[in-house]
């Protein structure tokens, strides 16, 4: 993947051109191509800045971008929905087919996580998530006390 050259280098090349050096001479002095010096100077004249353009596709412009608010609202209304169920809902309600992995990526970018509950004993004599808990006790960890409905803060967006 390509990356933009530093803003400092861009500024030094365009400053040298503004001080009277030719574009080729400034490019040779700073070890960039002549075409690059020409493009940077042209960009400076047109926009007033030598900062690079955004590389890649902006967020929210994909197929799911227009439906992201509806998807997030559905997950907030039904936090235990699975990704295949969410994909089926999206297809039936909005007519948009989406892979469950893409829905998962969208929700992760929105601040959702996989973990739904904080603690529960795996078996009767197992320790709970509290280090001071005794086997078989029903001690609940602090996050579960904060969310008595059993849902952790990880199902909510940050």
C-alpha positions as protocol buffer text, in pm:
chain_id: "A"
residue {
  index: 1
  type: UNK
  ca { x: 0 y: 0 z: 0 }
}
residue {
  index: 2
  type: UNK
  ca { x: 133 y: 340 z: -88 }
}
residue {
  index: 3
  type: UNK
  ca { x: 173 y: 619 z: 161 }
}
residue {
  index: 4
  type: UNK
  ca { x: 197 y: 994 z: 121 }
}
residue {
  index: 5
  type: UNK
  ca { x: 530 y: 1170 z: 156 }
}
residue {
  index: 6
  type: UNK
  ca { x: 569 y: 1400 z: 455 }
}
residue {
  index: 7
  type: UNK
  ca { x: 411 y: 1743 z: 468 }
}
residue {
  index: 8
  type: UNK
  ca { x: 749 y: 1890 z: 561 }
}
residue {
  index: 9
  type: UNK
  ca { x: 908 y: 1763 z: 239 }
}
residue {
  index: 10
  type: UNK
  ca { x: 614 y: 1891 z: 35 }
}
residue {
  index: 11
  type: UNK
  ca { x: 645 y: 2233 z: 197 }
}
residue {
  index: 12
  type: UNK
  ca { x: 1023 y: 2252 z: 140 }
}
residue {
  index: 13
  type: UNK
  ca { x: 988 y: 2164 z: -229 }
}
residue {
  index: 14
  type: UNK
  ca { x: 709 y: 2417 z: -289 }
}
residue {
  index: 15
  type: UNK
  ca { x: 898 y: 2683 z: -90 }
}
residue {
  index: 16
  type: UNK
  ca { x: 1205 y: 2629 z: -308 }
}
residue {
  index: 17
  type: UNK
  ca { x: 990 y: 2668 z: -620 }
}
residue {
  index: 18
  type: UNK
  ca { x: 834 y: 2986 z: -478 }
}
residue {
  index: 19
  type: UNK
  ca { x: 1182 y: 3126 z: -409 }
}
residue {
  index: 20
  type: UNK
  ca { x: 1267 y: 3103 z: -778 }
}
residue {
  index: 21
  type: UNK
  ca { x: 1409 y: 2756 z: -835 }
}
residue {
  index: 22
  type: UNK
  ca { x: 1273 y: 2563 z: -1127 }
}
residue {
  index: 23
  type: UNK
  ca { x: 1050 y: 2268 z: -1048 }
}
residue {
  index: 24
  type: UNK
  ca { x: 1306 y: 2024 z: -1186 }
}
residue {
  index: 25
  type: UNK
  ca { x: 1589 y: 2178 z: -982 }
}
residue {
  index: 26
  type: UNK
  ca { x: 1384 y: 2171 z: -661 }
}
residue {
  index: 27
  type: UNK
  ca { x: 1284 y: 1812 z: -729 }
}
residue {
  index: 28
  type: UNK
  ca { x: 1644 y: 1707 z: -788 }
}
residue {
  index: 29
  type: UNK
  ca { x: 1764 y: 1890 z: -475 }
}
residue {
  index: 30
  type: UNK
  ca { x: 1509 y: 1711 z: -253 }
}
residue {
  index: 31
  type: UNK
  ca { x: 1534 y: 1374 z: -435 }
}
residue {
  index: 32
  type: UNK
  ca { x: 1178 y: 1356 z: -562 }
}
residue {
  index: 33
  type: UNK
  ca { x: 1064 y: 1320 z: -920 }
}
residue {
  index: 34
  type: UNK
  ca { x: 1003 y: 1626 z: -1133 }
}
residue {
  index: 35
  type: UNK
  ca { x: 642 y: 1515 z: -1188 }
}
residue {
  index: 36
  type: UNK
  ca { x: 591 y: 1507 z: -812 }
}
residue {
  index: 37
  type: UNK
  ca { x: 724 y: 1861 z: -773 }
}
residue {
  index: 38
  type: UNK
  ca { x: 494 y: 1977 z: -1053 }
}
residue {
  index: 39
  type: UNK
  ca { x: 191 y: 1807 z: -892 }
}
residue {
  index: 40
  type: UNK
  ca { x: 267 y: 1953 z: -548 }
}
residue {
  index: 41
  type: UNK
  ca { x: 310 y: 2304 z: -686 }
}
residue {
  index: 42
  type: UNK
  ca { x: -11 y: 2272 z: -889 }
}
residue {
  index: 43
  type: UNK
  ca { x: -197 y: 2151 z: -579 }
}
residue {
  index: 44
  type: UNK
  ca { x: -60 y: 2445 z: -379 }
}
residue {
  index: 45
  type: UNK
  ca { x: -178 y: 2691 z: -644 }
}
residue {
  index: 46
  type: UNK
  ca { x: -524 y: 2531 z: -675 }
}
residue {
  index: 47
  type: UNK
  ca { x: -608 y: 2457 z: -311 }
}
residue {
  index: 48
  type: UNK
  ca { x: -359 y: 2661 z: -108 }
}
residue {
  index: 49
  type: UNK
  ca { x: -234 y: 2347 z: 65 }
}
residue {
  index: 50
  type: UNK
  ca { x: 15 y: 2074 z: -14 }
}
residue {
  index: 51
  type: UNK
  ca { x: -150 y: 1820 z: 216 }
}
residue {
  index: 52
  type: UNK
  ca { x: -222 y: 1485 z: 51 }
}
residue {
  index: 53
  type: UNK
  ca { x: -566 y: 1362 z: -48 }
}
residue {
  index: 54
  type: UNK
  ca { x: -737 y: 1087 z: 146 }
}
residue {
  index: 55
  type: UNK
  ca { x: -616 y: 744 z: 29 }
}
residue {
  index: 56
  type: UNK
  ca { x: -882 y: 475 z: 6 }
}
residue {
  index: 57
  type: UNK
  ca { x: -1257 y: 468 z: 28 }
}
residue {
  index: 58
  type: UNK
  ca { x: -1423 y: 689 z: 290 }
}
residue {
  index: 59
  type: UNK
  ca { x: -1614 y: 511 z: 568 }
}
residue {
  index: 60
  type: UNK
  ca { x: -1986 y: 470 z: 523 }
}
residue {
  index: 61
  type: UNK
  ca { x: -1983 y: 466 z: 144 }
}
residue {
  index: 62
  type: UNK
  ca { x: -2010 y: 88 z: 107 }
}
residue {
  index: 63
  type: UNK
  ca { x: -2321 y: -117 z: 56 }
}
residue {
  index: 64
  type: UNK
  ca { x: -2408 y: -118 z: 428 }
}
residue {
  index: 65
  type: UNK
  ca { x: -2336 y: 251 z: 488 }
}
residue {
  index: 66
  type: UNK
  ca { x: -2691 y: 379 z: 427 }
}
residue {
  index: 67
  type: UNK
  ca { x: -2833 y: 104 z: 652 }
}
residue {
  index: 68
  type: UNK
  ca { x: -2586 y: 131 z: 940 }
}
residue {
  index: 69
  type: UNK
  ca { x: -2825 y: 330 z: 1162 }
}
residue {
  index: 70
  type: UNK
  ca { x: -3101 y: 72 z: 1108 }
}
residue {
  index: 71
  type: UNK
  ca { x: -2861 y: -215 z: 1179 }
}
residue {
  index: 72
  type: UNK
  ca { x: -2736 y: -53 z: 1499 }
}
residue {
  index: 73
  type: UNK
  ca { x: -3093 y: 21 z: 1611 }
}
residue {
  index: 74
  type: UNK
  ca { x: -3187 y: -344 z: 1551 }
}
residue {
  index: 75
  type: UNK
  ca { x: -2889 y: -469 z: 1757 }
}
residue {
  index: 76
  type: UNK
  ca { x: -2967 y: -225 z: 2038 }
}
residue {
  index: 77
  type: UNK
  ca { x: -3329 y: -342 z: 2039 }
}
residue {
  index: 78
  type: UNK
  ca { x: -3229 y: -710 z: 2026 }
}
residue {
  index: 79
  type: UNK
  ca { x: -2873 y: -741 z: 2169 }
}
residue {
  index: 80
  type: UNK
  ca { x: -2857 y: -1122 z: 2147 }
}
residue {
  index: 81
  type: UNK
  ca { x: -2926 y: -1138 z: 1772 }
}
residue {
  index: 82
  type: UNK
  ca { x: -2682 y: -1350 z: 1573 }
}
residue {
  index: 83
  type: UNK
  ca { x: -2509 y: -1222 z: 1262 }
}
residue {
  index: 84
  type: UNK
  ca { x: -2688 y: -1468 z: 1029 }
}
residue {
  index: 85
  type: UNK
  ca { x: -3022 y: -1361 z: 1179 }
}
residue {
  index: 86
  type: UNK
  ca { x: -2924 y: -997 z: 1135 }
}
residue {
  index: 87
  type: UNK
  ca { x: -2831 y: -1066 z: 771 }
}
residue {
  index: 88
  type: UNK
  ca { x: -3169 y: -1234 z: 715 }
}
residue {
  index: 89
  type: UNK
  ca { x: -3348 y: -939 z: 878 }
}
residue {
  index: 90
  type: UNK
  ca { x: -3157 y: -693 z: 658 }
}
residue {
  index: 91
  type: UNK
  ca { x: -3250 y: -889 z: 346 }
}
residue {
  index: 92
  type: UNK
  ca { x: -3619 y: -916 z: 439 }
}
residue {
  index: 93
  type: UNK
  ca { x: -3663 y: -557 z: 563 }
}
residue {
  index: 94
  type: UNK
  ca { x: -3437 y: -362 z: 328 }
}
residue {
  index: 95
  type: UNK
  ca { x: -3370 y: -602 z: 41 }
}
residue {
  index: 96
  type: UNK
  ca { x: -2993 y: -586 z: 93 }
}
residue {
  index: 97
  type: UNK
  ca { x: -2792 y: -906 z: 104 }
}
residue {
  index: 98
  type: UNK
  ca { x: -2488 y: -890 z: 331 }
}
residue {
  index: 99
  type: UNK
  ca { x: -2240 y: -1142 z: 461 }
}
residue {
  index: 100
  type: UNK
  ca { x: -2254 y: -1191 z: 840 }
}
residue {
  index: 101
  type: UNK
  ca { x: -1882 y: -1114 z: 864 }
}
residue {
  index: 102
  type: UNK
  ca { x: -1938 y: -772 z: 708 }
}
residue {
  index: 103
  type: UNK
  ca { x: -2216 y: -701 z: 956 }
}
residue {
  index: 104
  type: UNK
  ca { x: -1984 y: -803 z: 1237 }
}
residue {
  index: 105
  type: UNK
  ca { x: -1712 y: -565 z: 1111 }
}
residue {
  index: 106
  type: UNK
  ca { x: -1964 y: -281 z: 1089 }
}
residue {
  index: 107
  type: UNK
  ca { x: -2079 y: -343 z: 1446 }
}
residue {
  index: 108
  type: UNK
  ca { x: -1721 y: -368 z: 1576 }
}
residue {
  index: 109
  type: UNK
  ca { x: -1642 y: -30 z: 1417 }
}
residue {
  index: 110
  type: UNK
  ca { x: -1955 y: 108 z: 1586 }
}
residue {
  index: 111
  type: UNK
  ca { x: -1825 y: -3 z: 1927 }
}
residue {
  index: 112
  type: UNK
  ca { x: -2004 y: -332 z: 1984 }
}
residue {
  index: 113
  type: UNK
  ca { x: -1819 y: -637 z: 2114 }
}
residue {
  index: 114
  type: UNK
  ca { x: -1876 y: -1012 z: 2114 }
}
residue {
  index: 115
  type: UNK
  ca { x: -1893 y: -1058 z: 2489 }
}
residue {
  index: 116
  type: UNK
  ca { x: -2248 y: -1039 z: 2618 }
}
residue {
  index: 117
  type: UNK
  ca { x: -2230 y: -1142 z: 2984 }
}
residue {
  index: 118
  type: UNK
  ca { x: -1956 y: -1094 z: 3238 }
}
residue {
  index: 119
  type: UNK
  ca { x: -1966 y: -1397 z: 3461 }
}
residue {
  index: 120
  type: UNK
  ca { x: -2141 y: -1713 z: 3553 }
}
residue {
  index: 121
  type: UNK
  ca { x: -2005 y: -2033 z: 3703 }
}
residue {
  index: 122
  type: UNK
  ca { x: -1930 y: -2305 z: 3450 }
}
residue {
  index: 123
  type: UNK
  ca { x: -2015 y: -2574 z: 3700 }
}
residue {
  index: 124
  type: UNK
  ca { x: -2146 y: -2585 z: 4054 }
}
residue {
  index: 125
  type: UNK
  ca { x: -1805 y: -2605 z: 4224 }
}
residue {
  index: 126
  type: UNK
  ca { x: -1628 y: -2360 z: 3989 }
}
residue {
  index: 127
  type: UNK
  ca { x: -1512 y: -2015 z: 4094 }
}
residue {
  index: 128
  type: UNK
  ca { x: -1696 y: -1717 z: 3956 }
}
residue {
  index: 129
  type: UNK
  ca { x: -1504 y: -1427 z: 3804 }
}
residue {
  index: 130
  type: UNK
  ca { x: -1445 y: -1270 z: 4147 }
}
residue {
  index: 131
  type: UNK
  ca { x: -1107 y: -1377 z: 4285 }
}
residue {
  index: 132
  type: UNK
  ca { x: -1241 y: -1378 z: 4642 }
}
residue {
  index: 133
  type: UNK
  ca { x: -1542 y: -1595 z: 4556 }
}
residue {
  index: 134
  type: UNK
  ca { x: -1572 y: -1941 z: 4707 }
}
residue {
  index: 135
  type: UNK
  ca { x: -1670 y: -2243 z: 4499 }
}
residue {
  index: 136
  type: UNK
  ca { x: -2046 y: -2276 z: 4467 }
}
residue {
  index: 137
  type: UNK
  ca { x: -2124 y: -1921 z: 4582 }
}
residue {
  index: 138
  type: UNK
  ca { x: -2340 y: -1693 z: 4374 }
}
residue {
  index: 139
  type: UNK
  ca { x: -2119 y: -1387 z: 4409 }
}
residue {
  index: 140
  type: UNK
  ca { x: -2156 y: -1150 z: 4118 }
}
residue {
  index: 141
  type: UNK
  ca { x: -1876 y: -933 z: 3984 }
}
residue {
  index: 142
  type: UNK
  ca { x: -1898 y: -553 z: 3984 }
}
residue {
  index: 143
  type: UNK
  ca { x: -2000 y: -511 z: 3616 }
}
residue {
  index: 144
  type: UNK
  ca { x: -2292 y: -750 z: 3666 }
}
residue {
  index: 145
  type: UNK
  ca { x: -2406 y: -551 z: 3969 }
}
residue {
  index: 146
  type: UNK
  ca { x: -2405 y: -241 z: 3753 }
}
residue {
  index: 147
  type: UNK
  ca { x: -2621 y: -420 z: 3495 }
}
residue {
  index: 148
  type: UNK
  ca { x: -2869 y: -626 z: 3691 }
}
residue {
  index: 149
  type: UNK
  ca { x: -3058 y: -724 z: 3375 }
}
residue {
  index: 150
  type: UNK
  ca { x: -2765 y: -952 z: 3291 }
}
residue {
  index: 151
  type: UNK
  ca { x: -2644 y: -749 z: 2997 }
}
residue {
  index: 152
  type: UNK
  ca { x: -2295 y: -614 z: 3018 }
}
residue {
  index: 153
  type: UNK
  ca { x: -2183 y: -269 z: 2916 }
}
residue {
  index: 154
  type: UNK
  ca { x: -2015 y: -432 z: 2614 }
}
residue {
  index: 155
  type: UNK
  ca { x: -2352 y: -469 z: 2441 }
}
residue {
  index: 156
  type: UNK
  ca { x: -2396 y: -95 z: 2456 }
}
residue {
  index: 157
  type: UNK
  ca { x: -2204 y: 136 z: 2228 }
}
residue {
  index: 158
  type: UNK
  ca { x: -1914 y: 328 z: 2377 }
}
